[in-house]
Every structure is written in C-alpha cells, then in structure tokens.
Amino acid sequence: MVGMNVSITLFDPATGVRKTIEENHSETSDREGTEFYWTEGNNGCDCNRRILMKLVPNASFEPNPCGNTIKLESLKFDGAEMVRGT
C-alpha cells in the first residue's frame, strides 16, 4: 500500500504559538478516522494538544486543563486540505 503524508497545524491564541506537525503513515490511513482523532478524538482537546505544542523550542506553557482553545488551523492529507479552522 502507498503511504500518506498528514500535516496538522495547531495555533494557541493565548500564547501566539503555531505548530505544524508532519506525520507519515506507512499505510493508507482512514482519513475520516484521522480527521475525527484531531477534531473530536484524543487530539481534539487542549490537554493533549498542549503536549504537542510543548514540542516548540523556547516556548513556555502553563498547565492546561481540558478545553478547546487551541485551534486546529488545518489538517491536510497528501497536501489536500481536509479541515480548515476548527
């Protein structure tokens, strides 16, 4: 099977930090499942998105409870945008 590149861009309006995460799936992934994971699943919540945002060098973050303040700016599959601005 052919792999799929997934690009996720998150933005935290409280800190002004923007983070793009690039993933390469070795097999063709379920696009609907991946979209759900980033919009309503585990990575749809601030508590998990905050962990990913901490990967930004020199950024400081306060402990963050669950919520939906960190925005999913875009979700792309092989360069084609599937989700914009949630």
LINSULNOR-V71689 format. One record per helix or strand. SS is the DSSP state (H for helix, E for strand). FROM is the first residue (numbers start at 1). TO is the last residue. Records with the same first field share a line. If there is no record, write none. Layout:
BEGIN
SS = FROM-TO + FROM-TO
END
This chain:
BEGIN
E = 4-12 + 17-25 + 70-77 + 80-84
H = 31-39 + 42-44 + 46-53
END
